[in-house]
Amino acid sequence: MNTSHSSNQADAHRNAFNAAFHELGLSFHWDSARYQSVLCQDGERECVRRYLEQHQSHLLRAYDAEFLADAIHAAKERCYSVMTAAGCRPEAFINWAEIQRHHAGA
């Protein structure tokens, strides 16, 4: 993840990650502060892998960290492409975790 992203670009990428989490059935959500704390210079997959190890380590009992980071990154790229092709506003906010909770009946 490049820390030189403009604010709108950062929002667009963060929203794409949140859409990917939702698509993959993961109940976490990155707000702006969390997204900024996850940013690193080692590329998106590595940043995601570190986040998983530090904040979602329970998932790594069932999934290989590289596999899960690759799945999240691939879904994020797909979501980002769809969102930008559709002309979505980068700053638009969708709380995918909240939507997922309602789908789960919680």
N, CA, C and O atoms as a printed pandas DataFrame, in Angstrom:
     atom_number atom_name residue_name chain_id  residue_number  x_coord  y_coord  z_coord
0              1         N          MET        A               1    0.849   -1.161    0.000
1              2        CA          MET        A               1    0.000    0.000    0.000
2              3         C          MET        A               1    0.892    1.220    0.000
3              4         O          MET        A               1    1.871    1.290    0.743
4              5         N          ASN        A               2    0.564    2.133   -0.797
5              6        CA          ASN        A               2    1.384    3.310   -0.949
6              7         C          ASN        A               2    0.839    4.418   -0.071
7              8         O          ASN        A               2   -0.315    4.818   -0.220
8              9         N          THR        A               3    1.656    4.917    0.841
9             10        CA          THR        A               3    1.186    5.949    1.749
10            11         C          THR        A               3    1.044    7.295    1.061
11            12         O          THR        A               3    0.581    8.249    1.686
12            13         N          SER        A               4    1.432    7.404   -0.219
13            14        CA          SER        A               4    1.269    8.663   -0.937
14            15         C          SER        A               4   -0.087    8.749   -1.643
15            16         O          SER        A               4   -0.344    9.701   -2.380
16            17         N          HIS        A               5   -0.961    7.749   -1.417
17            18        CA          HIS        A               5   -2.309    7.812   -1.987
18            19         C          HIS        A               5   -2.959    9.121   -1.585
19            20         O          HIS        A               5   -2.794    9.574   -0.452
20            21         N          SER        A               6   -3.689    9.727   -2.490
21            22        CA          SER        A               6   -4.494   10.878   -2.102
22            23         C          SER        A               6   -5.577   10.365   -1.162
23            24         O          SER        A               6   -5.810    9.161   -1.062
24            25         N          SER        A               7   -6.224   11.281   -0.487
25            26        CA          SER        A               7   -7.285   10.893    0.445
26            27         C          SER        A               7   -8.384   10.116   -0.269
27            28         O          SER        A               7   -8.859    9.099    0.236
28            29         N          ASN        A               8   -8.793   10.600   -1.461
29            30        CA          ASN        A               8   -9.840    9.906   -2.210
30            31         C          ASN        A               8   -9.384    8.528   -2.655
31            32         O          ASN        A               8  -10.160    7.574   -2.598
32            33         N          GLN        A               9   -8.136    8.406   -3.098
33            34        CA          GLN        A               9   -7.614    7.098   -3.493
34            35         C          GLN        A               9   -7.563    6.167   -2.303
35            36         O          GLN        A               9   -7.933    4.998   -2.409
36            37         N          ALA        A              10   -7.109    6.672   -1.174
37            38        CA          ALA        A              10   -7.048    5.854    0.040
38            39         C          ALA        A              10   -8.445    5.375    0.416
39            40         O          ALA        A              10   -8.630    4.208    0.764
40            41         N          ASP        A              11   -9.426    6.270    0.347
41            42        CA          ASP        A              11  -10.809    5.882    0.648
42            43         C          ASP        A              11  -11.300    4.815   -0.318
43            44         O          ASP        A              11  -11.963    3.862    0.089
44            45         N          ALA        A              12  -10.978    4.973   -1.587
45            46        CA          ALA        A              12  -11.415    3.998   -2.591
46            47         C          ALA        A              12  -10.796    2.631   -2.318
47            48         O          ALA        A              12  -11.488    1.616   -2.404
48            49         N          HIS        A              13   -9.516    2.587   -1.994
49            50        CA          HIS        A              13   -8.855    1.313   -1.702
50            51         C          HIS        A              13   -9.389    0.709   -0.407
51            52         O          HIS        A              13   -9.618   -0.498   -0.331
52            53         N          ARG        A              14   -9.587    1.545    0.611
53            54        CA          ARG        A              14  -10.138    1.053    1.886
54            55         C          ARG        A              14  -11.538    0.488    1.683
55            56         O          ARG        A              14  -11.867   -0.574    2.212
56            57         N          ASN        A              15  -12.358    1.196    0.918
57            58        CA          ASN        A              15  -13.704    0.702    0.646
58            59         C          ASN        A              15  -13.670   -0.605   -0.145
59            60         O          ASN        A              15  -14.508   -1.481    0.068
60            61         N          ALA        A              16  -12.713   -0.739   -1.050
61            62        CA          ALA        A              16  -12.569   -1.989   -1.806
62            63         C          ALA        A              16  -12.157   -3.138   -0.884
63            64         O          ALA        A              16  -12.635   -4.261   -1.040
64            65         N          PHE        A              17  -11.277   -2.859    0.071
65            66        CA          PHE        A              17  -10.925   -3.897    1.049
66            67         C          PHE        A              17  -12.152   -4.306    1.844
67            68         O          PHE        A              17  -12.395   -5.497    2.036
68            69         N          ASN        A              18  -12.931   -3.333    2.309
69            70        CA          ASN        A              18  -14.121   -3.663    3.090
70            71         C          ASN        A              18  -15.124   -4.459    2.265
71            72         O          ASN        A              18  -15.767   -5.369    2.788
72            73         N          ALA        A              19  -15.265   -4.133    0.998
73            74        CA          ALA        A              19  -16.141   -4.911    0.112
74            75         C          ALA        A              19  -15.604   -6.333   -0.032
75            76         O          ALA        A              19  -16.375   -7.293   -0.037
76            77         N          ALA        A              20  -14.286   -6.467   -0.148
77            78        CA          ALA        A              20  -13.676   -7.797   -0.259
78            79         C          ALA        A              20  -13.903   -8.608    1.014
79            80         O          ALA        A              20  -14.217   -9.797    0.944
80            81         N          PHE        A              21  -13.749   -7.976    2.174
81            82        CA          PHE        A              21  -13.995   -8.691    3.430
82            83         C          PHE        A              21  -15.423   -9.217    3.453
83            84         O          PHE        A              21  -15.670  -10.362    3.831
84            85         N          HIS        A              22  -16.359   -8.367    3.045
85            86        CA          HIS        A              22  -17.768   -8.758    3.014
86            87         C          HIS        A              22  -17.967   -9.917    2.039
87            88         O          HIS        A              22  -18.621  -10.907    2.368
88            89         N          GLU        A              23  -17.407   -9.791    0.849
89            90        CA          GLU        A              23  -17.551  -10.825   -0.173
90            91         C          GLU        A              23  -17.016  -12.173    0.318
91            92         O          GLU        A              23  -17.570  -13.223   -0.009
92            93         N          LEU        A              24  -15.944  -12.137    1.097
93            94        CA          LEU        A              24  -15.326  -13.369    1.590
94            95         C          LEU        A              24  -15.927  -13.856    2.907
95            96         O          LEU        A              24  -15.494  -14.872    3.451
96            97         N          GLY        A              25  -16.921  -13.133    3.418
97            98        CA          GLY        A              25  -17.577  -13.554    4.659
98            99         C          GLY        A              25  -16.770  -13.256    5.907
99           100         O          GLY        A              25  -16.981  -13.884    6.944
100          101         N          LEU        A              26  -15.852  -12.312    5.823
101          102        CA          LEU        A              26  -15.032  -11.918    6.965
102          103         C          LEU        A              26  -15.713  -10.758    7.672
103          104         O          LEU        A              26  -16.130   -9.793    7.030
104          105         N          SER        A              27  -15.826  -10.845    8.964
105          106        CA          SER        A              27  -16.639   -9.869    9.690
106          107         C          SER        A              27  -15.859   -8.638   10.147
107          108         O          SER        A              27  -16.375   -7.859   10.948
108          109         N          PHE        A              28  -14.646   -8.442    9.668
109          110        CA          PHE        A              28  -13.954   -7.235   10.080
110          111         C          PHE        A              28  -14.136   -6.117    9.071
111          112         O          PHE        A              28  -14.510   -6.334    7.918
112          113         N          HIS        A              29  -13.856   -4.904    9.554
113          114        CA          HIS        A              29  -14.096   -3.679    8.796
114          115         C          HIS        A              29  -12.974   -2.703    9.112
115          116         O          HIS        A              29  -12.614   -2.523   10.275
116          117         N          TRP        A              30  -12.426   -2.079    8.089
117          118        CA          TRP        A              30  -11.382   -1.084    8.296
118          119         C          TRP        A              30  -11.960    0.315    8.166
119          120         O          TRP        A              30  -12.416    0.712    7.093
120          121         N          ASP        A              31  -11.938    1.061    9.270
121          122        CA          ASP        A              31  -12.263    2.477    9.192
122          123         C          ASP        A              31  -10.978    3.208    8.756
123          124         O          ASP        A              31   -9.951    2.563    8.543
124          125         N          SER        A              32  -11.025    4.513    8.626
125          126        CA          SER        A              32   -9.860    5.264    8.146
126          127         C          SER        A              32   -8.647    5.078    9.047
127          128         O          SER        A              32   -7.528    4.914    8.561
128          129         N          ALA        A              33   -8.865    5.103   10.349
129          130        CA          ALA        A              33   -7.743    4.959   11.287
130          131         C          ALA        A              33   -7.106    3.577   11.173
131          132         O          ALA        A              33   -5.880    3.461   11.159
132          133         N          ARG        A              34   -7.921    2.535   11.092
133          134        CA          ARG        A              34   -7.385    1.176   10.967
134          135         C          ARG        A              34   -6.629    1.039    9.644
135          136         O          ARG        A              34   -5.537    0.473    9.604
136          137         N          TYR        A              35   -7.212    1.557    8.567
137          138        CA          TYR        A              35   -6.553    1.467    7.268
138          139         C          TYR        A              35   -5.183    2.137    7.322
139          140         O          TYR        A              35   -4.203    1.589    6.818
140          141         N          GLN        A              36   -5.111    3.313    7.926
141          142        CA          GLN        A              36   -3.830    4.010    8.042
142          143         C          GLN        A              36   -2.831    3.207    8.869
143          144         O          GLN        A              36   -1.635    3.219    8.577
144          145         N          SER        A              37   -3.309    2.512    9.893
145          146        CA          SER        A              37   -2.402    1.720   10.737
146          147         C          SER        A              37   -1.911    0.465   10.024
147          148         O          SER        A              37   -0.869   -0.080   10.386
148          149         N          VAL        A              38   -2.647   -0.001    9.017
149          150        CA          VAL        A              38   -2.282   -1.206    8.276
150          151         C          VAL        A              38   -1.285   -0.896    7.163
151          152         O          VAL        A              38   -0.528   -1.774    6.749
152          153         N          LEU        A              39   -1.277    0.339    6.680
153          154        CA          LEU        A              39   -0.402    0.706    5.569
154          155         C          LEU        A              39    1.049    0.355    5.864
155          156         O          LEU        A              39    1.534    0.548    6.978
156          157         N          CYS        A              40    1.731   -0.161    4.853
157          158        CA          CYS        A              40    3.158   -0.448    4.966
158          159         C          CYS        A              40    3.796   -0.294    3.596
159          160         O          CYS        A              40    3.101   -0.114    2.596
160          161         N          GLN        A              41    5.087   -0.362    3.554
161          162        CA          GLN        A              41    5.825   -0.170    2.302
162          163         C          GLN        A              41    6.060   -1.474    1.547
163          164         O          GLN        A              41    6.664   -1.459    0.475
164          165         N          ASP        A              42    5.601   -2.586    2.079
165          166        CA          ASP        A              42    5.934   -3.905    1.530
166          167         C          ASP        A              42    4.895   -4.473    0.579
167          168         O          ASP        A              42    4.961   -5.656    0.244
168          169         N          GLY        A              43    3.947   -3.676    0.139
169          170        CA          GLY        A              43    2.909   -4.145   -0.771
170          171         C          GLY        A              43    1.663   -4.580   -0.015
171          172         O          GLY        A              43    1.719   -4.941    1.161
172          173         N          GLU        A              44    0.542   -4.535   -0.717
173          174        CA          GLU        A              44   -0.749   -4.810   -0.083
174          175         C          GLU        A              44   -0.839   -6.205    0.520
175          176         O          GLU        A              44   -1.322   -6.355    1.643
176          177         N          ARG        A              45   -0.387   -7.224   -0.196
177          178        CA          ARG        A              45   -0.493   -8.587    0.343
178          179         C          ARG        A              45    0.249   -8.721    1.665
179          180         O          ARG        A              45   -0.260   -9.321    2.611
180          181         N          GLU        A              46    1.454   -8.162    1.727
181          182        CA          GLU        A              46    2.247   -8.241    2.956
182          183         C          GLU        A              46    1.573   -7.471    4.089
183          184         O          GLU        A              46    1.563   -7.929    5.232
184          185         N          CYS        A              47    1.013   -6.309    3.779
185          186        CA          CYS        A              47    0.304   -5.524    4.794
186          187         C          CYS        A              47   -0.902   -6.294    5.324
187          188         O          CYS        A              47   -1.154   -6.308    6.529
188          189         N          VAL        A              48   -1.638   -6.929    4.428
189          190        CA          VAL        A              48   -2.801   -7.729    4.832
190          191         C          VAL        A              48   -2.354   -8.914    5.677
191          192         O          VAL        A              48   -2.973   -9.214    6.699
192          193         N          ARG        A              49   -1.286   -9.590    5.262
193          194        CA          ARG        A              49   -0.788  -10.737    6.019
194          195         C          ARG        A              49   -0.397  -10.314    7.438
195          196         O          ARG        A              49   -0.719  -11.012    8.400
196          197         N          ARG        A              50    0.287   -9.191    7.575
197          198        CA          ARG        A              50    0.654   -8.701    8.913
198          199         C          ARG        A              50   -0.584   -8.375    9.743
199          200         O          ARG        A              50   -0.645   -8.688   10.932
200          201         N          TYR        A              51   -1.565   -7.746    9.109
201          202        CA          TYR        A              51   -2.806   -7.438    9.823
202          203         C          TYR        A              51   -3.447   -8.727   10.347
203          204         O          TYR        A              51   -3.874   -8.792   11.500
204          205         N          LEU        A              52   -3.508   -9.745    9.495
205          206        CA          LEU        A              52   -4.093  -11.017    9.908
206          207         C          LEU        A              52   -3.336  -11.610   11.094
207          208         O          LEU        A              52   -3.950  -12.074   12.055
208          209         N          GLU        A              53   -2.028  -11.595   11.028
209          210        CA          GLU        A              53   -1.217  -12.147   12.106
210          211         C          GLU        A              53   -1.402  -11.378   13.405
211          212         O          GLU        A              53   -1.433  -11.976   14.481
212          213         N          GLN        A              54   -1.524  -10.063   13.316
213          214        CA          GLN        A              54   -1.607   -9.227   14.509
214          215         C          GLN        A              54   -3.015   -9.091   15.077
215          216         O          GLN        A              54   -3.181   -8.960   16.290
216          217         N          HIS        A              55   -4.040   -9.119   14.211
217          218        CA          HIS        A              55   -5.394   -8.791   14.677
218          219         C          HIS        A              55   -6.444   -9.869   14.414
219          220         O          HIS        A              55   -7.536   -9.806   14.977
220          221         N          GLN        A              56   -6.140  -10.844   13.579
221          222        CA          GLN        A              56   -7.112  -11.889   13.246
222          223         C          GLN        A              56   -6.435  -13.262   13.284
223          224         O          GLN        A              56   -6.728  -14.130   12.461
224          225         N          SER        A              57   -5.544  -13.446   14.230
225          226        CA          SER        A              57   -4.729  -14.666   14.262
226          227         C          SER        A              57   -5.568  -15.934   14.398
227          228         O          SER        A              57   -5.117  -17.013   14.013
228          229         N          HIS        A              58   -6.769  -15.821   14.935
229          230        CA          HIS        A              58   -7.633  -17.005   15.050
230          231         C          HIS        A              58   -7.939  -17.609   13.674
231          232         O          HIS        A              58   -8.134  -18.819   13.557
232          233         N          LEU        A              59   -7.981  -16.772   12.638
233          234        CA          LEU        A              59   -8.236  -17.278   11.283
234          235         C          LEU        A              59   -7.082  -18.132   10.766
235          236         O          LEU        A              59   -7.268  -18.997    9.911
236          237         N          LEU        A              60   -5.894  -17.875   11.297
237          238        CA          LEU        A              60   -4.710  -18.577   10.810
238          239         C          LEU        A              60   -4.603  -19.991   11.377
239          240         O          LEU        A              60   -3.705  -20.746   11.001
240          241         N          ARG        A              61   -5.505  -20.345   12.268
241          242        CA          ARG        A              61   -5.601  -21.746   12.707
242          243         C          ARG        A              61   -6.285  -22.590   11.641
243          244         O          ARG        A              61   -6.070  -23.800   11.572
244          245         N          ALA        A              62   -7.104  -21.958   10.813
245          246        CA          ALA        A              62   -7.838  -22.678    9.768
246          247         C          ALA        A              62   -7.280  -22.411    8.371
247          248         O          ALA        A              62   -7.428  -23.247    7.479
248          249         N          TYR        A              63   -6.648  -21.271    8.172
249          250        CA          TYR        A              63   -6.165  -20.878    6.845
250          251         C          TYR        A              63   -4.689  -20.508    6.898
251          252         O          TYR        A              63   -4.220  -19.938    7.882
252          253         N          ASP        A              64   -3.975  -20.829    5.854
253          254        CA          ASP        A              64   -2.598  -20.392    5.694
254          255         C          ASP        A              64   -2.604  -18.871    5.482
255          256         O          ASP        A              64   -3.435  -18.352    4.738
256          257         N          ALA        A              65   -1.687  -18.167    6.129
257          258        CA          ALA        A              65   -1.651  -16.704    6.050
258          259         C          ALA        A              65   -1.488  -16.209    4.610
259          260         O          ALA        A              65   -2.144  -15.250    4.203
260          261         N          GLU        A              66   -0.622  -16.857    3.851
261          262        CA          GLU        A              66   -0.406  -16.434    2.464
262          263         C          GLU        A              66   -1.658  -16.670    1.615
263          264         O          GLU        A              66   -2.035  -15.823    0.805
264          265         N          PHE        A              67   -2.296  -17.821    1.806
265          266        CA          PHE        A              67   -3.527  -18.128    1.075
266          267         C          PHE        A              67   -4.593  -17.081    1.366
267          268         O          PHE        A              67   -5.218  -16.550    0.448
268          269         N          LEU        A              68   -4.799  -16.786    2.642
269          270        CA          LEU        A              68   -5.838  -15.832    3.024
270          271         C          LEU        A              68   -5.495  -14.422    2.539
271          272         O          LEU        A              68   -6.371  -13.711    2.048
272          273         N          ALA        A              69   -4.240  -14.013    2.669
273          274        CA          ALA        A              69   -3.831  -12.688    2.177
274          275         C          ALA        A              69   -4.026  -12.595    0.671
275          276         O          ALA        A              69   -4.482  -11.570    0.166
276          277         N          ASP        A              70   -3.679  -13.673   -0.059
277          278        CA          ASP        A              70   -3.881  -13.679   -1.513
278          279         C          ASP        A              70   -5.363  -13.604   -1.869
279          280         O          ASP        A              70   -5.740  -12.888   -2.796
280          281         N          ALA        A              71   -6.204  -14.337   -1.142
281          282        CA          ALA        A              71   -7.647  -14.325   -1.407
282          283         C          ALA        A              71   -8.229  -12.936   -1.155
283          284         O          ALA        A              71   -9.030  -12.438   -1.947
284          285         N          ILE        A              72   -7.821  -12.316   -0.046
285          286        CA          ILE        A              72   -8.314  -10.971    0.270
286          287         C          ILE        A              72   -7.842   -9.980   -0.789
287          288         O          ILE        A              72   -8.623   -9.158   -1.268
288          289         N          HIS        A              73   -6.578  -10.060   -1.147
289          290        CA          HIS        A              73   -6.048   -9.114   -2.124
290          291         C          HIS        A              73   -6.723   -9.279   -3.486
291          292         O          HIS        A              73   -7.055   -8.286   -4.134
292          293         N          ALA        A              74   -6.929  -10.518   -3.925
293          294        CA          ALA        A              74   -7.588  -10.754   -5.216
294          295         C          ALA        A              74   -9.014  -10.211   -5.199
295          296         O          ALA        A              74   -9.455   -9.587   -6.165
296          297         N          ALA        A              75   -9.737  -10.450   -4.100
297          298        CA          ALA        A              75  -11.108   -9.936   -3.983
298          299         C          ALA        A              75  -11.102   -8.411   -3.935
299          300         O          ALA        A              75  -11.972   -7.770   -4.524
300          301         N          LYS        A              76  -10.136   -7.830   -3.245
301          302        CA          LYS        A              76  -10.035   -6.375   -3.168
302          303         C          LYS        A              76   -9.795   -5.786   -4.543
303          304         O          LYS        A              76  -10.433   -4.801   -4.915
304          305         N          GLU        A              77   -8.882   -6.375   -5.304
305          306        CA          GLU        A              77   -8.597   -5.865   -6.649
306          307         C          GLU        A              77   -9.834   -5.948   -7.538
307          308         O          GLU        A              77  -10.122   -5.023   -8.297
308          309         N          ARG        A              78  -10.560   -7.051   -7.441
309          310        CA          ARG        A              78  -11.795   -7.226   -8.221
310          311         C          ARG        A              78  -12.825   -6.174   -7.803
311          312         O          ARG        A              78  -13.445   -5.541   -8.657
312          313         N          CYS        A              79  -13.006   -5.988   -6.505
313          314        CA          CYS        A              79  -13.970   -5.000   -6.010
314          315         C          CYS        A              79  -13.561   -3.590   -6.423
315          316         O          CYS        A              79  -14.409   -2.790   -6.819
316          317         N          TYR        A              80  -12.281   -3.282   -6.333
317          318        CA          TYR        A              80  -11.798   -1.961   -6.719
318          319         C          TYR        A              80  -12.072   -1.703   -8.197
319          320         O          TYR        A              80  -12.521   -0.617   -8.566
320          321         N          SER        A              81  -11.808   -2.685   -9.033
321          322        CA          SER        A              81  -12.058   -2.540  -10.472
322          323         C          SER        A              81  -13.531   -2.296  -10.760
323          324         O          SER        A              81  -13.881   -1.422  -11.553
324          325         N          VAL        A              82  -14.386   -3.068  -10.115
325          326        CA          VAL        A              82  -15.827   -2.918  -10.322
326          327         C          VAL        A              82  -16.292   -1.550   -9.827
327          328         O          VAL        A              82  -17.060   -0.868  -10.504
328          329         N          MET        A              83  -15.827   -1.157   -8.653
329          330        CA          MET        A              83  -16.255    0.115   -8.071
330          331         C          MET        A              83  -15.802    1.299   -8.926
331          332         O          MET        A              83  -16.577    2.227   -9.157
332          333         N          THR        A              84  -14.559    1.273   -9.394
333          334        CA          THR        A              84  -14.071    2.395  -10.197
334          335         C          THR        A              84  -14.713    2.396  -11.585
335          336         O          THR        A              84  -15.012    3.464  -12.121
336          337         N          ALA        A              85  -14.927    1.223  -12.172
337          338        CA          ALA        A              85  -15.581    1.146  -13.486
338          339         C          ALA        A              85  -17.015    1.664  -13.404
339          340         O          ALA        A              85  -17.525    2.240  -14.365
340          341         N          ALA        A              86  -17.665    1.462  -12.260
341          342        CA          ALA        A              86  -19.044    1.906  -12.077
342          343         C          ALA        A              86  -19.118    3.388  -11.713
343          344         O          ALA        A              86  -20.206    3.956  -11.621
344          345         N          GLY        A              87  -17.954    4.012  -11.505
345          346        CA          GLY        A              87  -17.939    5.437  -11.187
346          347         C          GLY        A              87  -18.305    5.749   -9.753
347          348         O          GLY        A              87  -18.777    6.848   -9.461
348          349         N          CYS        A              88  -18.094    4.801   -8.854
349          350        CA          CYS        A              88  -18.409    5.035   -7.441
350          351         C          CYS        A              88  -17.546    6.163   -6.888
351          352         O          CYS        A              88  -16.372    6.296   -7.234
352          353         N          ARG        A              89  -18.136    6.948   -6.046
353          354        CA          ARG        A              89  -17.388    8.006   -5.386
354          355         C          ARG        A              89  -16.421    7.364   -4.393
355          356         O          ARG        A              89  -16.849    6.536   -3.590
356          357         N          PRO        A              90  -15.137    7.713   -4.418
357          358        CA          PRO        A              90  -14.158    7.086   -3.537
358          359         C          PRO        A              90  -14.462    7.278   -2.063
359          360         O          PRO        A              90  -14.169    6.408   -1.243
360          361         N          GLU        A              91  -15.049    8.414   -1.729
361          362        CA          GLU        A              91  -15.315    8.694   -0.314
362          363         C          GLU        A              91  -16.620    8.067    0.188
363          364         O          GLU        A              91  -16.950    8.174    1.369
364          365         N          ALA        A              92  -17.350    7.420   -0.703
365          366        CA          ALA        A              92  -18.608    6.780   -0.291
366          367         C          ALA        A              92  -18.318    5.756    0.795
367          368         O          ALA        A              92  -17.304    5.060    0.741
368          369         N          PHE        A              93  -19.188    5.663    1.763
369          370        CA          PHE        A              93  -18.979    4.774    2.896
370          371         C          PHE        A              93  -20.073    3.720    2.951
371          372         O          PHE        A              93  -21.262    4.036    2.944
372          373         N          ILE        A              94  -19.660    2.491    3.003
373          374        CA          ILE        A              94  -20.582    1.374    3.209
374          375         C          ILE        A              94  -20.007    0.546    4.340
375          376         O          ILE        A              94  -18.864    0.096    4.252
376          377         N          ASN        A              95  -20.757    0.339    5.381
377          378        CA          ASN        A              95  -20.290   -0.482    6.490
378          379         C          ASN        A              95  -20.669   -1.925    6.204
379          380         O          ASN        A              95  -21.737   -2.387    6.607
380          381         N          TRP        A              96  -19.784   -2.643    5.501
381          382        CA          TRP        A              96  -20.052   -4.009    5.102
382          383         C          TRP        A              96  -20.223   -4.925    6.300
383          384         O          TRP        A              96  -21.017   -5.864    6.243
384          385         N          ALA        A              97  -19.502   -4.678    7.379
385          386        CA          ALA        A              97  -19.626   -5.518    8.568
386          387         C          ALA        A              97  -21.038   -5.415    9.140
387          388         O          ALA        A              97  -21.606   -6.414    9.581
388          389         N          GLU        A              98  -21.599   -4.214    9.134
389          390        CA          GLU        A              98  -22.969   -4.026    9.631
390          391         C          GLU        A              98  -23.973   -4.732    8.726
391          392         O          GLU        A              98  -24.909   -5.365    9.214
392          393         N          ILE        A              99  -23.789   -4.631    7.443
393          394        CA          ILE        A              99  -24.668   -5.320    6.494
394          395         C          ILE        A              99  -24.584   -6.824    6.701
395          396         O          ILE        A              99  -25.600   -7.520    6.695
396          397         N          GLN        A             100  -23.371   -7.315    6.884
397          398        CA          GLN        A             100  -23.172   -8.756    7.082
398          399         C          GLN        A             100  -23.869   -9.226    8.353
399          400         O          GLN        A             100  -24.463  -10.304    8.365
400          401         N          ARG        A             101  -23.807   -8.444    9.414
401          402        CA          ARG        A             101  -24.483   -8.810   10.659
402          403         C          ARG        A             101  -25.985   -8.962   10.441
403          404         O          ARG        A             101  -26.604   -9.876   10.987
404          405         N          HIS        A             102  -26.561   -8.083    9.658
405          406        CA          HIS        A             102  -28.000   -8.163    9.390
406          407         C          HIS        A             102  -28.336   -9.404    8.549
407          408         O          HIS        A             102  -29.381  -10.023    8.752
408          409         N          HIS        A             103  -27.458   -9.765    7.612
409          410        CA          HIS        A             103  -27.666  -10.961    6.809
410          411         C          HIS        A             103  -27.564  -12.223    7.660
411          412         O          HIS        A             103  -28.239  -13.219    7.396
412          413         N          ALA        A             104  -26.715  -12.170    8.679
413          414        CA          ALA        A             104  -26.513  -13.332    9.537
414          415         C          ALA        A             104  -27.629  -13.451   10.572
415          416         O          ALA        A             104  -27.714  -14.450   11.285
416          417         N          GLY        A             105  -28.468  -12.447   10.652
417          418        CA          GLY        A             105  -29.581  -12.479   11.590
418          419         C          GLY        A             105  -29.208  -12.046   12.988
419          420         O          GLY        A             105  -29.971  -12.265   13.929
420          421         N          ALA        A             106  -28.038  -11.431   13.140
421          422        CA          ALA        A             106  -27.596  -11.008   14.464
422          423         C          ALA        A             106  -28.206   -9.678   14.835
423          424         O          ALA        A             106  -27.946   -9.161   15.921
